[in-house]
């Protein structure tokens, strides 16, 4: 059983200490989505505190949506659910932090290459013009959520080649260069994952994914990024609202 520890001599109320310790263990991946948590009695024996305190901490986590209870069977880690607006105004990392998740990125590829077909059309550059292609795996709480492939015009964005996109944000890096994203257009499509996507996103062949073709524009209307994003259908949802 994963060891959970708390400071019983500190000023933090015990139920908050238990809640925090369990939440951190889930975010580290010690407990996976769908995995059963230790019972109240097991946690009581491990931590040496009352079951009422354990129960309060678990109720708080259940209210937050991080865990859920099956009657007569125990308490389980909930699937991560990420909601985003149609046109988010922040970077992926900022958005994840605002939702209480820990974002991370794995840079898969970065290269300079000629643009052809739809990529050149989306960026409104000549066929064969040089672009920077950046491919990244995006994660929240160590759970892979999506794959993002970004294409940017080399003549405007060559300084990005100096960045480490395991840590840096494309959005923030563009702002640093004075290339401030002003608007975006998106096209959504439900699909099935490729073999590579199954491996990177821990999916089965029949699991759904959501594909987004994304174009970002400067205030002048000039395209600055053409991206293809693929997200796990079970972990990511789009929210929108409007007047009727």
FIGULUM-912385 format. One record per residue (C-alpha): residue number from 1; x, y, z. Coordinates in nm, 4 decimals, padded with zeros to 6 digits. Example, Ala and Ser with C-alpha at 12.3 -4.5 7.8 and 13.67 -1.06 7.14 Angstrom:
<sites>
pos;X;Y;Z
1;01.2300;-00.4500;00.7800
2;01.3670;-00.1060;00.7140
</sites>
This chain:
<sites>
pos;X;Y;Z
1;00.0000;00.0000;00.0000
2;00.1253;00.3496;-00.0853
3;00.2508;00.5241;00.2260
4;00.0653;00.8444;00.3222
5;00.2232;01.0746;00.5803
6;00.1021;01.3934;00.7481
7;00.2375;01.6328;01.0104
8;00.0213;01.5719;01.3166
9;00.2044;01.8327;01.5235
10;00.1618;02.1282;01.2884
11;-00.0995;02.4031;01.2884
12;-00.2878;02.2647;00.9852
13;-00.6123;02.0846;01.0780
14;-00.5690;01.7090;01.0485
15;-00.8430;01.6564;00.7898
16;-00.6796;01.9157;00.5628
17;-00.3433;01.7425;00.6060
18;-00.4968;01.4088;00.5064
19;-00.6820;01.5651;00.2139
20;-00.3644;01.7335;00.0877
21;-00.1526;01.4199;00.1260
22;-00.4041;01.2083;-00.0669
23;-00.4464;01.4717;-00.3399
24;-00.0694;01.4953;-00.3856
25;-00.0406;01.1156;-00.4038
26;-00.3070;01.1083;-00.6762
27;-00.1359;01.3919;-00.8687
28;00.1987;01.2091;-00.8493
29;00.0347;00.9030;-00.9998
30;00.0689;00.6876;-00.6866
31;-00.3015;00.6151;-00.7326
32;-00.4244;00.5870;-01.0921
33;-00.7647;00.6774;-01.2312
34;-01.0077;00.3981;-01.1438
35;-00.7802;00.2597;-00.8713
36;-00.9264;00.1855;-00.5280
37;-00.7951;00.3964;-00.2397
38;-00.7095;00.2501;00.1016
39;-01.0167;00.2088;00.3202
40;-01.0980;00.4413;00.6080
41;-00.9780;00.1739;00.8503
42;-00.6496;00.1245;00.6609
43;-00.5844;00.4984;00.6579
44;-00.6763;00.5220;01.0261
45;-00.4250;00.2487;01.1125
46;-00.1562;00.3979;00.8912
47;-00.1932;00.7559;01.0140
48;-00.3036;00.6980;01.3716
49;-00.5955;00.9417;01.3602
50;-00.9714;00.9060;01.3940
51;-01.1960;00.7645;01.1237
52;-01.4112;01.0770;01.1487
53;-01.1101;01.2858;01.0396
54;-01.0349;01.0437;00.7546
55;-01.3975;01.0524;00.6446
56;-01.4017;01.4340;00.6387
57;-01.0907;01.4421;00.4194
58;-01.2405;01.1860;00.1802
59;-01.5688;01.3776;00.1637
60;-01.3761;01.6940;00.0705
61;-01.1948;01.5100;-00.2103
62;-01.5218;01.3608;-00.3338
63;-01.6803;01.7082;-00.3406
64;-01.3901;01.8324;-00.5536
65;-01.4471;01.5497;-00.8034
66;-01.1071;01.3898;-00.7441
67;-01.2497;01.0664;-00.5993
68;-01.5849;00.8876;-00.5847
69;-01.7464;00.6174;-00.3710
70;-01.9110;00.2940;-00.4834
71;-02.1640;00.1774;-00.2289
72;-02.0323;-00.1268;-00.0493
73;-01.7147;-00.1419;-00.2593
74;-01.4946;00.1483;-00.1496
75;-01.3489;00.4755;-00.2726
76;-01.1856;00.5172;-00.6141
77;-00.9813;00.7777;-00.8009
78;-01.1960;00.9623;-01.0544
79;-01.1028;01.0119;-01.4167
80;-00.9398;01.3483;-01.4763
81;-01.1807;01.5826;-01.6543
82;-01.0446;01.8964;-01.8180
83;-01.2825;02.1630;-01.9455
84;-01.1818;02.4467;-02.1746
85;-01.3595;02.7253;-02.3556
86;-01.3749;02.7280;-02.7345
87;-01.1155;03.0047;-02.7612
88;-00.8976;02.9936;-02.4473
89;-00.7155;03.3191;-02.3713
90;-00.4256;03.1621;-02.1839
91;-00.1596;02.9013;-02.2471
92;-00.2234;02.5327;-02.1778
93;-00.0062;02.5463;-01.8647
94;-00.1824;02.8515;-01.7221
95;-00.5214;02.6963;-01.7940
96;-00.4292;02.3708;-01.6179
97;-00.2977;02.5589;-01.3136
98;-00.6167;02.7646;-01.2957
99;-00.8095;02.4357;-01.2688
100;-00.5860;02.3098;-00.9880
101;-00.3841;02.0642;-01.1983
102;-00.0080;02.0312;-01.2418
103;00.0808;02.0744;-01.6113
104;00.3841;01.9297;-01.7844
105;00.5082;01.8949;-02.1395
106;00.7299;01.6511;-02.3267
107;00.8873;01.7865;-02.6434
108;00.8650;01.5143;-02.9082
109;01.0021;01.6934;-03.2147
110;01.1216;02.0388;-03.3230
111;01.2460;02.1014;-03.6754
112;01.2758;02.3550;-03.9559
113;01.1177;02.2278;-04.2752
114;00.9334;02.3449;-04.5880
115;00.5574;02.3927;-04.5678
116;00.3263;02.2356;-04.8213
117;-00.0473;02.1801;-04.8641
118;-00.2874;02.2962;-04.5963
119;-00.0137;02.4122;-04.3572
120;00.1146;02.6643;-04.6127
121;-00.2441;02.7646;-04.6929
122;-00.3345;02.8168;-04.3270
123;-00.0218;03.0279;-04.2678
124;-00.0791;03.2167;-04.5956
125;00.2794;03.1587;-04.7078
126;00.4148;03.0253;-05.0402
127;00.4304;02.6499;-05.0877
128;00.7769;02.5361;-04.9799
129;00.8445;02.8338;-04.7499
130;01.0335;02.7500;-04.4318
131;00.8432;02.6870;-04.1096
132;00.9193;02.5678;-03.7581
133;00.7349;02.2494;-03.6600
134;00.6967;02.1758;-03.2874
135;00.5336;01.8552;-03.1637
136;00.4585;01.8152;-02.7932
137;00.2826;01.5787;-02.5555
138;00.0737;01.7708;-02.3001
139;00.0030;01.6251;-01.9565
140;-00.1872;01.7210;-01.6421
141;-00.1046;01.5524;-01.3115
142;00.1218;01.3198;-01.5152
143;-00.1760;01.1996;-01.7207
144;-00.1268;01.2422;-02.0989
145;-00.4105;01.4564;-02.2326
146;-00.3143;01.5488;-02.5836
147;-00.0645;01.5886;-02.8655
148;-00.0085;01.9321;-03.0169
149;00.1637;01.9903;-03.3500
150;00.2361;02.3581;-03.4128
151;00.3598;02.5145;-03.7364
152;00.4950;02.8695;-03.7323
153;00.6510;03.0868;-04.0074
154;01.0290;03.0706;-03.9778
155;01.0906;03.4292;-04.0866
156;00.8911;03.5650;-03.7918
157;00.9572;03.2963;-03.5319
158;01.3165;03.1743;-03.5796
159;01.4022;03.2944;-03.2251
160;01.1789;03.0131;-03.0950
161;01.4522;02.7657;-03.1896
162;01.6447;02.8870;-02.8834
163;01.3631;02.7824;-02.6485
164;01.3291;02.4575;-02.4554
165;00.9664;02.3630;-02.5165
166;00.9779;02.0951;-02.2516
167;00.9231;02.3940;-02.0246
168;00.8542;02.7038;-02.2347
169;00.5100;02.7991;-02.3667
170;00.4660;02.8796;-02.7361
171;00.1957;03.1323;-02.6444
172;00.4202;03.3105;-02.3926
173;00.7225;03.2903;-02.6236
174;00.5291;03.4584;-02.9046
175;00.4260;03.7365;-02.6659
176;00.7920;03.7853;-02.5669
177;00.8752;03.8364;-02.9362
178;00.6022;04.0973;-02.9671
179;00.3888;03.8569;-03.1717
180;00.0768;03.8776;-02.9577
181;-00.1996;03.6291;-03.0500
182;-00.5181;03.8261;-03.1035
183;-00.7747;03.5792;-03.2380
184;-00.8115;03.2166;-03.3370
185;-01.0300;02.9860;-03.5435
186;-01.0952;02.6200;-03.4678
187;-01.2445;02.3206;-03.6444
188;-01.3431;02.0174;-03.4321
189;-01.3697;01.6572;-03.5418
190;-01.4252;01.3302;-03.3540
191;-01.1975;01.0491;-03.4655
192;-01.0133;00.7326;-03.3668
193;-00.6470;00.7382;-03.2631
194;-00.3548;00.6373;-03.4814
195;-00.1131;00.3744;-03.3523
196;00.1283;00.6477;-03.2428
197;-00.1498;00.8333;-03.0601
198;-00.2581;00.5131;-02.8856
199;00.0947;00.4713;-02.7522
200;00.1485;00.8343;-02.6476
201;-00.1978;00.8838;-02.4943
202;-00.2355;00.5358;-02.3411
203;-00.5439;00.4582;-02.5506
204;-00.6967;00.1512;-02.7097
205;-00.7730;00.1321;-03.0810
206;-01.1448;00.2018;-03.0327
207;-01.1097;00.4879;-02.7846
208;-01.2306;00.8237;-02.9196
209;-01.0137;01.1310;-02.9653
210;-01.1043;01.4893;-03.0415
211;-00.9083;01.6609;-03.3178
212;-00.8837;02.0382;-03.3411
213;-00.7409;02.2293;-03.6366
214;-00.6353;02.5596;-03.4869
215;-00.5212;02.8812;-03.6551
216;-00.3945;03.1791;-03.4531
217;-00.3818;03.5338;-03.5890
218;-00.2087;03.8579;-03.4958
219;-00.4010;04.1834;-03.4575
220;-00.3173;04.2602;-03.8213
221;-00.4983;03.9431;-03.9300
222;-00.1737;03.7705;-04.0294
223;-00.1639;03.3991;-03.9305
224;00.1107;03.3210;-03.6804
225;00.0395;02.9541;-03.5998
226;-00.1327;02.6598;-03.7628
227;-00.1776;02.3722;-03.5197
228;-00.3313;02.0291;-03.5077
229;-00.4300;01.9124;-03.1614
230;-00.5446;01.5637;-03.0621
231;-00.7017;01.5143;-02.7190
232;-00.8246;01.2098;-02.5304
233;-01.2012;01.1981;-02.5608
234;-01.2427;01.0579;-02.2081
235;-01.0374;01.3287;-02.0371
236;-01.1127;01.6536;-02.2223
237;-01.4287;01.8412;-02.2984
238;-01.5205;02.1724;-02.4583
239;-01.7547;02.4165;-02.2886
240;-01.9293;02.7091;-02.4523
241;-02.2095;02.9472;-02.3679
242;-02.4003;03.2166;-02.5453
243;-02.7182;03.4150;-02.5525
244;-03.0376;03.2645;-02.6990
</sites>
